[in-house]
Amino acid sequence: ERLNVEAFLRAIIPTKSYALVFPAAETCFSKSKPTMDIDQTIQHPKTRPLPPIILVKQLIQVVRQATLDGKLSVSDSRFPGTRFSFWIIGTWQWLIEMADAREDWEVGRDWVGRTRGALVAADMAAQPERLSTLGWNAQLMAGEQTLQFSRAISDRMVSDGMMDVMISVLEKRISVVSRLASRIILVPRAFIEILKAERPEDFKEVKRSYLVALERKVKEGGASKLWFTALWEEQIHWLAFKCDFKTLTGAALSYGKYDSMLLLAVLTQNPGDPVNMSGKPRIIIQKTLWWLQGRFN
């Protein structure tokens, strides 16, 4: 964890195995003593490919029973005659996690190094150098690690934790601009408290402390717009929604290119509806509108 990203990418980590055929985990244990001493056990993973992750997970599940059955060692069937102490299983798991982390950072580093348009070229040019000062898995706020950044600097799925970090950074940037801080509210994924509602009547009286505090902040603080993120589970995709509290018709919801009128169309059952309901985050829209109409309109 103390290594920076560039040093971590240069570290020697065994290669992973993607074998689909391997012995049952139970057959890997033996009542014979280990043949590999501590030094040999430590050196073994450095020179040999790691066992398949599926096998390692199965070994973890049955090692307790193997201990109760009097087994003393575990073997890697690819290398006959080699028997290890049980702690090698944890070492294999740890090394597989390291190999996965390095793959994530390699993808991120390559993404950062791509040629960019003029608008972001200058900012992106400075990023590779920053990787040499960033710990590959250093501790961040809220229990997150810098490894999460490897997803932010790539085109892969953003995790819940990474989304929280990104929202937190945006909140801080907005807070120092007075004209924005007084008008705009950004909320993390905790806004999904709204999705726990099962019917519009649930918002006649809001008891969830988070929503009560949020409502008070809007009504008493004079904010005109609220932004939140929500995971559209059907598409495994994050979306940014905007609630506008200062429209002529009351609070309105929109996201992307879809304005408030189109969002209402999404919720209709009319056969002639021009909006494809199956291609929209219907549940998120519906329950958020329940909240807006129940508490602000």
Secondary structure, 3 states (H helix, E strand, C coil): CCCEHHHHHHCCCCCCCCCCCCCCHHHHEECCCCCCCHHHHHHHHHHCCCCCHHHHHHHHHHHHHHHHCCCCEEECCCCCCCEECCHHHHHHHHHHHHHHHHHHHHHHHHHHCCCCCHHHHHHHHCHHHHCCCCECCCECHHHCEHHHHHHHCCCCCCCHHHHHHHHHHHHHHHHCCHHHHCCEEEECHHHHHHHHCCCHHHHCCCCCHHHHHHHHHHHHHCCCEEEEEEEECCCCEEEEEEEEEEECCEEEEEECCECHHHHHHHCCCCCCCCCCHHHCCHHHHHHHHHHHHHHCC
